[in-house]
């Protein structure tokens, strides 16, 4: 798949990260640390509501966003090959 924009979710967020139209808010919990509520879809086609530092947010040509989890090694390999 071709993406027009690929952004790695940072460990330390800056205000500009919230300019992405898929990022809706940030959450902090003792158990999960920092996560972001997003409007995106996983490579499996399921709705991805959370993103974590190290994940990738990828904008498609049609303007929709996808999230590739830092745990999804197959999808990450495909992302880095292209």
N, CA, C and O atoms as a Maestro MAE file, in Angstrom:
{
 s_m_m2io_version
 :::
 2.0.0
}

f_m_ct {
 s_m_title
 :::
 protein
 m_atom[328] {
  # First column is atom index #
  i_m_mmod_type
  r_m_x_coord
  r_m_y_coord
  r_m_z_coord
  i_m_residue_number
  s_m_chain_name
  s_m_pdb_residue_name
  s_m_pdb_atom_name
  i_m_atomic_number
  :::
  1 25 0.839 -1.173 0.000 1 A "UNK " " N  " 7
  2 3 0.000 0.000 0.000 1 A "UNK " " CA " 6
  3 2 0.886 1.239 0.000 1 A "UNK " " C  " 6
  4 15 1.916 1.277 0.673 1 A "UNK " " O  " 8
  5 25 0.484 2.229 -0.744 2 A "UNK " " N  " 7
  6 3 1.220 3.488 -0.783 2 A "UNK " " CA " 6
  7 2 0.590 4.483 0.179 2 A "UNK " " C  " 6
  8 15 -0.631 4.634 0.224 2 A "UNK " " O  " 8
  9 25 1.437 5.157 0.945 3 A "UNK " " N  " 7
  10 3 0.979 6.147 1.906 3 A "UNK " " CA " 6
  11 2 1.511 7.516 1.515 3 A "UNK " " C  " 6
  12 15 2.605 7.629 0.964 3 A "UNK " " O  " 8
  13 25 0.741 8.550 1.799 4 A "UNK " " N  " 7
  14 3 1.202 9.906 1.523 4 A "UNK " " CA " 6
  15 2 1.953 10.497 2.700 4 A "UNK " " C  " 6
  16 15 2.687 11.473 2.546 4 A "UNK " " O  " 8
  17 25 1.773 9.910 3.878 5 A "UNK " " N  " 7
  18 3 2.434 10.395 5.078 5 A "UNK " " CA " 6
  19 2 2.581 9.235 6.060 5 A "UNK " " C  " 6
  20 15 1.644 8.460 6.252 5 A "UNK " " O  " 8
  21 25 3.751 9.115 6.681 6 A "UNK " " N  " 7
  22 3 3.993 8.094 7.702 6 A "UNK " " CA " 6
  23 2 4.648 8.788 8.888 6 A "UNK " " C  " 6
  24 15 5.675 9.452 8.742 6 A "UNK " " O  " 8
  25 25 4.046 8.629 10.063 7 A "UNK " " N  " 7
  26 3 4.545 9.283 11.265 7 A "UNK " " CA " 6
  27 2 4.696 8.257 12.372 7 A "UNK " " C  " 6
  28 15 3.758 7.522 12.677 7 A "UNK " " O  " 8
  29 25 5.858 8.208 12.965 8 A "UNK " " N  " 7
  30 3 6.069 7.337 14.123 8 A "UNK " " CA " 6
  31 2 5.556 8.071 15.360 8 A "UNK " " C  " 6
  32 15 5.902 9.229 15.592 8 A "UNK " " O  " 8
  33 25 4.735 7.391 16.143 9 A "UNK " " N  " 7
  34 3 4.183 7.999 17.359 9 A "UNK " " CA " 6
  35 2 5.337 8.228 18.336 9 A "UNK " " C  " 6
  36 15 6.043 7.289 18.704 9 A "UNK " " O  " 8
  37 25 5.520 9.484 18.752 10 A "UNK " " N  " 7
  38 3 6.677 9.805 19.598 10 A "UNK " " CA " 6
  39 2 6.483 9.400 21.049 10 A "UNK " " C  " 6
  40 15 5.360 9.205 21.514 10 A "UNK " " O  " 8
  41 25 7.611 9.277 21.761 11 A "UNK " " N  " 7
  42 3 7.551 9.031 23.210 11 A "UNK " " CA " 6
  43 2 7.187 10.316 23.940 11 A "UNK " " C  " 6
  44 15 6.464 10.291 24.936 11 A "UNK " " O  " 8
  45 25 7.684 11.422 23.447 12 A "UNK " " N  " 7
  46 3 7.359 12.728 24.010 12 A "UNK " " CA " 6
  47 2 6.580 13.504 22.968 12 A "UNK " " C  " 6
  48 15 7.098 13.838 21.902 12 A "UNK " " O  " 8
  49 25 5.351 13.781 23.285 13 A "UNK " " N  " 7
  50 3 4.478 14.422 22.313 13 A "UNK " " CA " 6
  51 2 4.692 15.935 22.299 13 A "UNK " " C  " 6
  52 15 4.921 16.564 23.333 13 A "UNK " " O  " 8
  53 25 4.611 16.490 21.102 14 A "UNK " " N  " 7
  54 3 4.648 17.940 20.924 14 A "UNK " " CA " 6
  55 2 3.274 18.371 20.438 14 A "UNK " " C  " 6
  56 15 2.497 17.555 19.942 14 A "UNK " " O  " 8
  57 25 2.989 19.616 20.576 15 A "UNK " " N  " 7
  58 3 1.687 20.145 20.173 15 A "UNK " " CA " 6
  59 2 1.383 19.820 18.710 15 A "UNK " " C  " 6
  60 15 0.232 19.546 18.370 15 A "UNK " " O  " 8
  61 25 2.381 19.845 17.853 16 A "UNK " " N  " 7
  62 3 2.163 19.606 16.422 16 A "UNK " " CA " 6
  63 2 1.602 18.211 16.142 16 A "UNK " " C  " 6
  64 15 0.950 18.010 15.118 16 A "UNK " " O  " 8
  65 25 1.843 17.243 17.033 17 A "UNK " " N  " 7
  66 3 1.315 15.890 16.847 17 A "UNK " " CA " 6
  67 2 -0.209 15.916 16.797 17 A "UNK " " C  " 6
  68 15 -0.822 15.120 16.085 17 A "UNK " " O  " 8
  69 25 -0.822 16.824 17.549 18 A "UNK " " N  " 7
  70 3 -2.274 16.922 17.585 18 A "UNK " " CA " 6
  71 2 -2.851 17.619 16.351 18 A "UNK " " C  " 6
  72 15 -4.070 17.665 16.184 18 A "UNK " " O  " 8
  73 25 -2.000 18.154 15.498 19 A "UNK " " N  " 7
  74 3 -2.474 18.726 14.236 19 A "UNK " " CA " 6
  75 2 -2.892 17.636 13.250 19 A "UNK " " C  " 6
  76 15 -3.619 17.910 12.295 19 A "UNK " " O  " 8
  77 25 -2.437 16.402 13.474 20 A "UNK " " N  " 7
  78 3 -2.858 15.286 12.613 20 A "UNK " " CA " 6
  79 2 -4.349 15.074 12.818 20 A "UNK " " C  " 6
  80 15 -4.818 14.975 13.952 20 A "UNK " " O  " 8
  81 25 -5.090 15.005 11.727 21 A "UNK " " N  " 7
  82 3 -6.548 14.900 11.858 21 A "UNK " " CA " 6
  83 2 -7.024 13.575 12.436 21 A "UNK " " C  " 6
  84 15 -8.190 13.461 12.814 21 A "UNK " " O  " 8
  85 25 -6.158 12.572 12.517 22 A "UNK " " N  " 7
  86 3 -6.565 11.288 13.103 22 A "UNK " " CA " 6
  87 2 -6.360 11.238 14.615 22 A "UNK " " C  " 6
  88 15 -6.927 10.369 15.276 22 A "UNK " " O  " 8
  89 25 -5.565 12.146 15.177 23 A "UNK " " N  " 7
  90 3 -5.297 12.141 16.616 23 A "UNK " " CA " 6
  91 2 -6.371 12.959 17.314 23 A "UNK " " C  " 6
  92 15 -6.521 14.155 17.064 23 A "UNK " " O  " 8
  93 25 -7.111 12.303 18.187 24 A "UNK " " N  " 7
  94 3 -8.234 12.957 18.848 24 A "UNK " " CA " 6
  95 2 -7.886 13.441 20.249 24 A "UNK " " C  " 6
  96 15 -8.311 14.528 20.641 24 A "UNK " " O  " 8
  97 25 -7.124 12.665 21.013 25 A "UNK " " N  " 7
  98 3 -6.744 13.073 22.372 25 A "UNK " " CA " 6
  99 2 -5.630 12.180 22.888 25 A "UNK " " C  " 6
  100 15 -5.233 11.220 22.227 25 A "UNK " " O  " 8
  101 25 -5.127 12.503 24.073 26 A "UNK " " N  " 7
  102 3 -4.079 11.710 24.719 26 A "UNK " " CA " 6
  103 2 -4.592 11.210 26.062 26 A "UNK " " C  " 6
  104 15 -5.412 11.862 26.707 26 A "UNK " " O  " 8
  105 25 -4.101 10.046 26.474 27 A "UNK " " N  " 7
  106 3 -4.467 9.456 27.762 27 A "UNK " " CA " 6
  107 2 -3.190 9.041 28.475 27 A "UNK " " C  " 6
  108 15 -2.196 8.683 27.842 27 A "UNK " " O  " 8
  109 25 -3.233 9.094 29.792 28 A "UNK " " N  " 7
  110 3 -2.100 8.622 30.588 28 A "UNK " " CA " 6
  111 2 -2.648 7.755 31.711 28 A "UNK " " C  " 6
  112 15 -3.549 8.161 32.445 28 A "UNK " " O  " 8
  113 25 -2.095 6.563 31.833 29 A "UNK " " N  " 7
  114 3 -2.514 5.684 32.921 29 A "UNK " " CA " 6
  115 2 -1.286 5.016 33.518 29 A "UNK " " C  " 6
  116 15 -0.264 4.856 32.852 29 A "UNK " " O  " 8
  117 25 -1.400 4.632 34.770 30 A "UNK " " N  " 7
  118 3 -0.284 3.974 35.449 30 A "UNK " " CA " 6
  119 2 0.035 2.631 34.802 30 A "UNK " " C  " 6
  120 15 1.193 2.215 34.770 30 A "UNK " " O  " 8
  121 25 -0.981 1.958 34.292 31 A "UNK " " N  " 7
  122 3 -0.791 0.620 33.721 31 A "UNK " " CA " 6
  123 2 -0.228 0.666 32.300 31 A "UNK " " C  " 6
  124 15 0.722 -0.053 31.990 31 A "UNK " " O  " 8
  125 25 -0.810 1.511 31.425 32 A "UNK " " N  " 7
  126 3 -0.423 1.527 30.018 32 A "UNK " " CA " 6
  127 2 0.518 2.661 29.648 32 A "UNK " " C  " 6
  128 15 1.000 2.702 28.516 32 A "UNK " " O  " 8
  129 25 0.790 3.564 30.544 33 A "UNK " " N  " 7
  130 3 1.609 4.724 30.202 33 A "UNK " " CA " 6
  131 2 0.805 5.683 29.339 33 A "UNK " " C  " 6
  132 15 -0.388 5.885 29.567 33 A "UNK " " O  " 8
  133 25 1.458 6.268 28.355 34 A "UNK " " N  " 7
  134 3 0.785 7.233 27.486 34 A "UNK " " CA " 6
  135 2 0.228 6.518 26.264 34 A "UNK " " C  " 6
  136 15 0.893 5.665 25.676 34 A "UNK " " O  " 8
  137 25 -0.982 6.869 25.891 35 A "UNK " " N  " 7
  138 3 -1.586 6.371 24.660 35 A "UNK " " CA " 6
  139 2 -2.382 7.513 24.051 35 A "UNK " " C  " 6
  140 15 -2.663 8.515 24.709 35 A "UNK " " O  " 8
  141 25 -2.736 7.349 22.804 36 A "UNK " " N  " 7
  142 3 -3.468 8.376 22.077 36 A "UNK " " CA " 6
  143 2 -4.739 7.773 21.502 36 A "UNK " " C  " 6
  144 15 -4.723 6.669 20.957 36 A "UNK " " O  " 8
  145 25 -5.822 8.492 21.626 37 A "UNK " " N  " 7
  146 3 -7.070 8.059 21.006 37 A "UNK " " CA " 6
  147 2 -7.040 8.578 19.569 37 A "UNK " " C  " 6
  148 15 -6.869 9.771 19.322 37 A "UNK " " O  " 8
  149 25 -7.212 7.649 18.636 38 A "UNK " " N  " 7
  150 3 -7.071 7.987 17.221 38 A "UNK " " CA " 6
  151 2 -8.261 7.468 16.416 38 A "UNK " " C  " 6
  152 15 -9.028 6.621 16.874 38 A "UNK " " O  " 8
  153 25 -8.387 7.996 15.220 39 A "UNK " " N  " 7
  154 3 -9.379 7.539 14.259 39 A "UNK " " CA " 6
  155 2 -8.603 6.911 13.111 39 A "UNK " " C  " 6
  156 15 -8.192 7.605 12.180 39 A "UNK " " O  " 8
  157 25 -8.403 5.601 13.177 40 A "UNK " " N  " 7
  158 3 -7.584 4.903 12.185 40 A "UNK " " CA " 6
  159 2 -8.028 3.456 12.097 40 A "UNK " " C  " 6
  160 15 -8.903 3.019 12.844 40 A "UNK " " O  " 8
  161 25 -7.413 2.706 11.170 41 A "UNK " " N  " 7
  162 3 -7.747 1.302 10.940 41 A "UNK " " CA " 6
  163 2 -6.454 0.500 10.972 41 A "UNK " " C  " 6
  164 15 -5.418 0.958 10.489 41 A "UNK " " O  " 8
  165 25 -6.521 -0.700 11.544 42 A "UNK " " N  " 7
  166 3 -5.340 -1.567 11.604 42 A "UNK " " CA " 6
  167 2 -5.143 -2.257 10.255 42 A "UNK " " C  " 6
  168 15 -6.047 -2.229 9.419 42 A "UNK " " O  " 8
  169 25 -3.980 -2.877 10.024 43 A "UNK " " N  " 7
  170 3 -3.773 -3.622 8.775 43 A "UNK " " CA " 6
  171 2 -4.790 -4.744 8.561 43 A "UNK " " C  " 6
  172 15 -5.019 -5.161 7.426 43 A "UNK " " O  " 8
  173 25 -5.396 -5.233 9.636 44 A "UNK " " N  " 7
  174 3 -6.396 -6.296 9.516 44 A "UNK " " CA " 6
  175 2 -7.779 -5.753 9.171 44 A "UNK " " C  " 6
  176 15 -8.718 -6.526 8.979 44 A "UNK " " O  " 8
  177 25 -7.911 -4.430 9.090 45 A "UNK " " N  " 7
  178 3 -9.198 -3.827 8.739 45 A "UNK " " CA " 6
  179 2 -10.080 -3.526 9.931 45 A "UNK " " C  " 6
  180 15 -11.222 -3.098 9.765 45 A "UNK " " O  " 8
  181 25 -9.565 -3.745 11.139 46 A "UNK " " N  " 7
  182 3 -10.353 -3.429 12.324 46 A "UNK " " CA " 6
  183 2 -10.087 -1.990 12.740 46 A "UNK " " C  " 6
  184 15 -9.025 -1.439 12.451 46 A "UNK " " O  " 8
  185 25 -11.047 -1.389 13.416 47 A "UNK " " N  " 7
  186 3 -10.878 -0.015 13.868 47 A "UNK " " CA " 6
  187 2 -9.807 0.024 14.959 47 A "UNK " " C  " 6
  188 15 -9.868 -0.739 15.923 47 A "UNK " " O  " 8
  189 25 -8.843 0.900 14.804 48 A "UNK " " N  " 7
  190 3 -7.775 1.068 15.785 48 A "UNK " " CA " 6
  191 2 -8.056 2.354 16.548 48 A "UNK " " C  " 6
  192 15 -7.916 3.448 16.001 48 A "UNK " " O  " 8
  193 25 -8.448 2.226 17.799 49 A "UNK " " N  " 7
  194 3 -8.816 3.395 18.587 49 A "UNK " " CA " 6
  195 2 -7.670 3.935 19.426 49 A "UNK " " C  " 6
  196 15 -7.739 5.066 19.907 49 A "UNK " " O  " 8
  197 25 -6.617 3.148 19.611 50 A "UNK " " N  " 7
  198 3 -5.498 3.572 20.446 50 A "UNK " " CA " 6
  199 2 -4.188 3.436 19.682 50 A "UNK " " C  " 6
  200 15 -4.016 2.525 18.872 50 A "UNK " " O  " 8
  201 25 -3.277 4.349 19.950 51 A "UNK " " N  " 7
  202 3 -1.914 4.266 19.411 51 A "UNK " " CA " 6
  203 2 -0.957 4.523 20.569 51 A "UNK " " C  " 6
  204 15 -1.256 5.285 21.489 51 A "UNK " " O  " 8
  205 25 0.188 3.876 20.501 52 A "UNK " " N  " 7
  206 3 1.182 3.959 21.567 52 A "UNK " " CA " 6
  207 2 2.516 4.408 20.985 52 A "UNK " " C  " 6
  208 15 2.755 4.226 19.792 52 A "UNK " " O  " 8
  209 25 3.392 4.991 21.805 53 A "UNK " " N  " 7
  210 3 4.719 5.358 21.301 53 A "UNK " " CA " 6
  211 2 5.387 4.166 20.611 53 A "UNK " " C  " 6
  212 15 5.386 3.049 21.128 53 A "UNK " " O  " 8
  213 25 5.949 4.427 19.444 54 A "UNK " " N  " 7
  214 3 6.576 3.372 18.646 54 A "UNK " " CA " 6
  215 2 5.691 2.870 17.526 54 A "UNK " " C  " 6
  216 15 6.191 2.287 16.563 54 A "UNK " " O  " 8
  217 25 4.368 3.083 17.627 55 A "UNK " " N  " 7
  218 3 3.453 2.719 16.539 55 A "UNK " " CA " 6
  219 2 3.632 3.694 15.375 55 A "UNK " " C  " 6
  220 15 4.253 4.746 15.526 55 A "UNK " " O  " 8
  221 25 3.088 3.336 14.224 56 A "UNK " " N  " 7
  222 3 3.129 4.211 13.060 56 A "UNK " " CA " 6
  223 2 1.714 4.594 12.648 56 A "UNK " " C  " 6
  224 15 0.823 3.746 12.598 56 A "UNK " " O  " 8
  225 25 1.514 5.869 12.355 57 A "UNK " " N  " 7
  226 3 0.265 6.358 11.776 57 A "UNK " " CA " 6
  227 2 0.548 6.647 10.312 57 A "UNK " " C  " 6
  228 15 1.466 7.399 9.984 57 A "UNK " " O  " 8
  229 25 -0.243 6.048 9.436 58 A "UNK " " N  " 7
  230 3 -0.002 6.128 7.996 58 A "UNK " " CA " 6
  231 2 -1.224 6.684 7.288 58 A "UNK " " C  " 6
  232 15 -2.324 6.147 7.418 58 A "UNK " " O  " 8
  233 25 -1.028 7.760 6.539 59 A "UNK " " N  " 7
  234 3 -2.131 8.378 5.804 59 A "UNK " " CA " 6
  235 2 -2.168 7.825 4.386 59 A "UNK " " C  " 6
  236 15 -1.168 7.841 3.667 59 A "UNK " " O  " 8
  237 25 -3.333 7.339 4.003 60 A "UNK " " N  " 7
  238 3 -3.519 6.782 2.656 60 A "UNK " " CA " 6
  239 2 -3.857 7.901 1.675 60 A "UNK " " C  " 6
  240 15 -4.143 9.030 2.073 60 A "UNK " " O  " 8
  241 25 -3.819 7.572 0.404 61 A "UNK " " N  " 7
  242 3 -4.134 8.533 -0.646 61 A "UNK " " CA " 6
  243 2 -5.542 9.082 -0.579 61 A "UNK " " C  " 6
  244 15 -5.804 10.195 -1.034 61 A "UNK " " O  " 8
  245 25 -6.467 8.291 -0.002 62 A "UNK " " N  " 7
  246 3 -7.862 8.755 0.083 62 A "UNK " " CA " 6
  247 2 -8.115 9.619 1.320 62 A "UNK " " C  " 6
  248 15 -9.244 10.049 1.555 62 A "UNK " " O  " 8
  249 25 -7.058 9.878 2.118 63 A "UNK " " N  " 7
  250 3 -7.198 10.719 3.303 63 A "UNK " " CA " 6
  251 2 -7.474 9.954 4.586 63 A "UNK " " C  " 6
  252 15 -7.451 10.547 5.665 63 A "UNK " " O  " 8
  253 25 -7.734 8.653 4.502 64 A "UNK " " N  " 7
  254 3 -7.972 7.860 5.714 64 A "UNK " " CA " 6
  255 2 -6.626 7.502 6.348 64 A "UNK " " C  " 6
  256 15 -5.579 7.560 5.702 64 A "UNK " " O  " 8
  257 25 -6.683 7.135 7.615 65 A "UNK " " N  " 7
  258 3 -5.470 6.809 8.355 65 A "UNK " " CA " 6
  259 2 -5.463 5.354 8.789 65 A "UNK " " C  " 6
  260 15 -6.513 4.765 9.050 65 A "UNK " " O  " 8
  261 25 -4.272 4.781 8.862 66 A "UNK " " N  " 7
  262 3 -4.081 3.448 9.393 66 A "UNK " " CA " 6
  263 2 -3.072 3.495 10.518 66 A "UNK " " C  " 6
  264 15 -2.230 4.391 10.574 66 A "UNK " " O  " 8
  265 25 -3.158 2.535 11.409 67 A "UNK " " N  " 7
  266 3 -2.168 2.411 12.483 67 A "UNK " " CA " 6
  267 2 -1.486 1.067 12.355 67 A "UNK " " C  " 6
  268 15 -2.142 0.031 12.244 67 A "UNK " " O  " 8
  269 25 -0.172 1.092 12.372 68 A "UNK " " N  " 7
  270 3 0.599 -0.140 12.394 68 A "UNK " " CA " 6
  271 2 1.248 -0.225 13.764 68 A "UNK " " C  " 6
  272 15 2.049 0.631 14.140 68 A "UNK " " O  " 8
  273 25 0.899 -1.254 14.495 69 A "UNK " " N  " 7
  274 3 1.398 -1.443 15.852 69 A "UNK " " CA " 6
  275 2 2.877 -1.789 15.838 69 A "UNK " " C  " 6
  276 15 3.363 -2.463 14.930 69 A "UNK " " O  " 8
  277 25 3.581 -1.320 16.854 70 A "UNK " " N  " 7
  278 3 5.001 -1.663 16.972 70 A "UNK " " CA " 6
  279 2 5.193 -3.159 17.215 70 A "UNK " " C  " 6
  280 15 6.310 -3.662 17.094 70 A "UNK " " O  " 8
  281 25 4.119 -3.878 17.555 71 A "UNK " " N  " 7
  282 3 4.178 -5.336 17.766 71 A "UNK " " CA " 6
  283 2 3.921 -6.119 16.482 71 A "UNK " " C  " 6
  284 15 4.156 -7.326 16.441 71 A "UNK " " O  " 8
  285 25 3.447 -5.454 15.440 72 A "UNK " " N  " 7
  286 3 3.082 -6.122 14.185 72 A "UNK " " CA " 6
  287 2 4.301 -6.165 13.264 72 A "UNK " " C  " 6
  288 15 4.422 -5.347 12.352 72 A "UNK " " O  " 8
  289 25 5.196 -7.114 13.501 73 A "UNK " " N  " 7
  290 3 6.475 -7.144 12.786 73 A "UNK " " CA " 6
  291 2 6.307 -7.337 11.279 73 A "UNK " " C  " 6
  292 15 7.072 -6.769 10.500 73 A "UNK " " O  " 8
  293 25 5.326 -8.122 10.858 74 A "UNK " " N  " 7
  294 3 5.117 -8.340 9.430 74 A "UNK " " CA " 6
  295 2 4.718 -7.038 8.741 74 A "UNK " " C  " 6
  296 15 5.272 -6.698 7.695 74 A "UNK " " O  " 8
  297 25 3.762 -6.307 9.317 75 A "UNK " " N  " 7
  298 3 3.323 -5.038 8.727 75 A "UNK " " CA " 6
  299 2 4.460 -4.015 8.753 75 A "UNK " " C  " 6
  300 15 4.595 -3.225 7.819 75 A "UNK " " O  " 8
  301 25 5.268 -4.018 9.796 76 A "UNK " " N  " 7
  302 3 6.403 -3.082 9.868 76 A "UNK " " CA " 6
  303 2 7.438 -3.387 8.808 76 A "UNK " " C  " 6
  304 15 8.006 -2.472 8.212 76 A "UNK " " O  " 8
  305 25 7.692 -4.669 8.565 77 A "UNK " " N  " 7
  306 3 8.637 -5.047 7.524 77 A "UNK " " CA " 6
  307 2 8.143 -4.569 6.166 77 A "UNK " " C  " 6
  308 15 8.924 -4.040 5.375 77 A "UNK " " O  " 8
  309 25 6.854 -4.750 5.886 78 A "UNK " " N  " 7
  310 3 6.300 -4.271 4.620 78 A "UNK " " CA " 6
  311 2 6.389 -2.754 4.511 78 A "UNK " " C  " 6
  312 15 6.642 -2.214 3.434 78 A "UNK " " O  " 8
  313 25 6.180 -2.074 5.629 79 A "UNK " " N  " 7
  314 3 6.245 -0.619 5.646 79 A "UNK " " CA " 6
  315 2 7.656 -0.138 5.303 79 A "UNK " " C  " 6
  316 15 7.818 0.816 4.542 79 A "UNK " " O  " 8
  317 25 8.656 -0.783 5.852 80 A "UNK " " N  " 7
  318 3 10.043 -0.358 5.622 80 A "UNK " " CA " 6
  319 2 10.575 -0.798 4.265 80 A "UNK " " C  " 6
  320 15 11.529 -0.201 3.766 80 A "UNK " " O  " 8
  321 25 9.993 -1.817 3.657 81 A "UNK " " N  " 7
  322 3 10.435 -2.269 2.333 81 A "UNK " " CA " 6
  323 2 10.022 -1.278 1.264 81 A "UNK " " C  " 6
  324 15 10.769 -1.035 0.315 81 A "UNK " " O  " 8
  325 25 8.837 -0.702 1.409 82 A "UNK " " N  " 7
  326 3 8.299 0.184 0.368 82 A "UNK " " CA " 6
  327 2 8.844 1.567 0.430 82 A "UNK " " C  " 6
  328 15 8.478 2.412 -0.386 82 A "UNK " " O  " 8
  :::
 }
 m_bond[327] {
  # First column is bond index #
  i_m_from
  i_m_to
  i_m_order
  :::
  1 1 2 1
  2 2 3 1
  3 3 4 2
  4 3 5 1
  5 5 6 1
  6 6 7 1
  7 7 8 2
  8 7 9 1
  9 9 10 1
  10 10 11 1
  11 11 12 2
  12 11 13 1
  13 13 14 1
  14 14 15 1
  15 15 16 2
  16 15 17 1
  17 17 18 1
  18 18 19 1
  19 19 20 2
  20 19 21 1
  21 21 22 1
  22 22 23 1
  23 23 24 2
  24 23 25 1
  25 25 26 1
  26 26 27 1
  27 27 28 2
  28 27 29 1
  29 29 30 1
  30 30 31 1
  31 31 32 2
  32 31 33 1
  33 33 34 1
  34 34 35 1
  35 35 36 2
  36 35 37 1
  37 37 38 1
  38 38 39 1
  39 39 40 2
  40 39 41 1
  41 41 42 1
  42 42 43 1
  43 43 44 2
  44 43 45 1
  45 45 46 1
  46 46 47 1
  47 47 48 2
  48 47 49 1
  49 49 50 1
  50 50 51 1
  51 51 52 2
  52 51 53 1
  53 53 54 1
  54 54 55 1
  55 55 56 2
  56 55 57 1
  57 57 58 1
  58 58 59 1
  59 59 60 2
  60 59 61 1
  61 61 62 1
  62 62 63 1
  63 63 64 2
  64 63 65 1
  65 65 66 1
  66 66 67 1
  67 67 68 2
  68 67 69 1
  69 69 70 1
  70 70 71 1
  71 71 72 2
  72 71 73 1
  73 73 74 1
  74 74 75 1
  75 75 76 2
  76 75 77 1
  77 77 78 1
  78 78 79 1
  79 79 80 2
  80 79 81 1
  81 81 82 1
  82 82 83 1
  83 83 84 2
  84 83 85 1
  85 85 86 1
  86 86 87 1
  87 87 88 2
  88 87 89 1
  89 89 90 1
  90 90 91 1
  91 91 92 2
  92 91 93 1
  93 93 94 1
  94 94 95 1
  95 95 96 2
  96 95 97 1
  97 97 98 1
  98 98 99 1
  99 99 100 2
  100 99 101 1
  101 101 102 1
  102 102 103 1
  103 103 104 2
  104 103 105 1
  105 105 106 1
  106 106 107 1
  107 107 108 2
  108 107 109 1
  109 109 110 1
  110 110 111 1
  111 111 112 2
  112 111 113 1
  113 113 114 1
  114 114 115 1
  115 115 116 2
  116 115 117 1
  117 117 118 1
  118 118 119 1
  119 119 120 2
  120 119 121 1
  121 121 122 1
  122 122 123 1
  123 123 124 2
  124 123 125 1
  125 125 126 1
  126 126 127 1
  127 127 128 2
  128 127 129 1
  129 129 130 1
  130 130 131 1
  131 131 132 2
  132 131 133 1
  133 133 134 1
  134 134 135 1
  135 135 136 2
  136 135 137 1
  137 137 138 1
  138 138 139 1
  139 139 140 2
  140 139 141 1
  141 141 142 1
  142 142 143 1
  143 143 144 2
  144 143 145 1
  145 145 146 1
  146 146 147 1
  147 147 148 2
  148 147 149 1
  149 149 150 1
  150 150 151 1
  151 151 152 2
  152 151 153 1
  153 153 154 1
  154 154 155 1
  155 155 156 2
  156 155 157 1
  157 157 158 1
  158 158 159 1
  159 159 160 2
  160 159 161 1
  161 161 162 1
  162 162 163 1
  163 163 164 2
  164 163 165 1
  165 165 166 1
  166 166 167 1
  167 167 168 2
  168 167 169 1
  169 169 170 1
  170 170 171 1
  171 171 172 2
  172 171 173 1
  173 173 174 1
  174 174 175 1
  175 175 176 2
  176 175 177 1
  177 177 178 1
  178 178 179 1
  179 179 180 2
  180 179 181 1
  181 181 182 1
  182 182 183 1
  183 183 184 2
  184 183 185 1
  185 185 186 1
  186 186 187 1
  187 187 188 2
  188 187 189 1
  189 189 190 1
  190 190 191 1
  191 191 192 2
  192 191 193 1
  193 193 194 1
  194 194 195 1
  195 195 196 2
  196 195 197 1
  197 197 198 1
  198 198 199 1
  199 199 200 2
  200 199 201 1
  201 201 202 1
  202 202 203 1
  203 203 204 2
  204 203 205 1
  205 205 206 1
  206 206 207 1
  207 207 208 2
  208 207 209 1
  209 209 210 1
  210 210 211 1
  211 211 212 2
  212 211 213 1
  213 213 214 1
  214 214 215 1
  215 215 216 2
  216 215 217 1
  217 217 218 1
  218 218 219 1
  219 219 220 2
  220 219 221 1
  221 221 222 1
  222 222 223 1
  223 223 224 2
  224 223 225 1
  225 225 226 1
  226 226 227 1
  227 227 228 2
  228 227 229 1
  229 229 230 1
  230 230 231 1
  231 231 232 2
  232 231 233 1
  233 233 234 1
  234 234 235 1
  235 235 236 2
  236 235 237 1
  237 237 238 1
  238 238 239 1
  239 239 240 2
  240 239 241 1
  241 241 242 1
  242 242 243 1
  243 243 244 2
  244 243 245 1
  245 245 246 1
  246 246 247 1
  247 247 248 2
  248 247 249 1
  249 249 250 1
  250 250 251 1
  251 251 252 2
  252 251 253 1
  253 253 254 1
  254 254 255 1
  255 255 256 2
  256 255 257 1
  257 257 258 1
  258 258 259 1
  259 259 260 2
  260 259 261 1
  261 261 262 1
  262 262 263 1
  263 263 264 2
  264 263 265 1
  265 265 266 1
  266 266 267 1
  267 267 268 2
  268 267 269 1
  269 269 270 1
  270 270 271 1
  271 271 272 2
  272 271 273 1
  273 273 274 1
  274 274 275 1
  275 275 276 2
  276 275 277 1
  277 277 278 1
  278 278 279 1
  279 279 280 2
  280 279 281 1
  281 281 282 1
  282 282 283 1
  283 283 284 2
  284 283 285 1
  285 285 286 1
  286 286 287 1
  287 287 288 2
  288 287 289 1
  289 289 290 1
  290 290 291 1
  291 291 292 2
  292 291 293 1
  293 293 294 1
  294 294 295 1
  295 295 296 2
  296 295 297 1
  297 297 298 1
  298 298 299 1
  299 299 300 2
  300 299 301 1
  301 301 302 1
  302 302 303 1
  303 303 304 2
  304 303 305 1
  305 305 306 1
  306 306 307 1
  307 307 308 2
  308 307 309 1
  309 309 310 1
  310 310 311 1
  311 311 312 2
  312 311 313 1
  313 313 314 1
  314 314 315 1
  315 315 316 2
  316 315 317 1
  317 317 318 1
  318 318 319 1
  319 319 320 2
  320 319 321 1
  321 321 322 1
  322 322 323 1
  323 323 324 2
  324 323 325 1
  325 325 326 1
  326 326 327 1
  327 327 328 2
  :::
 }
}
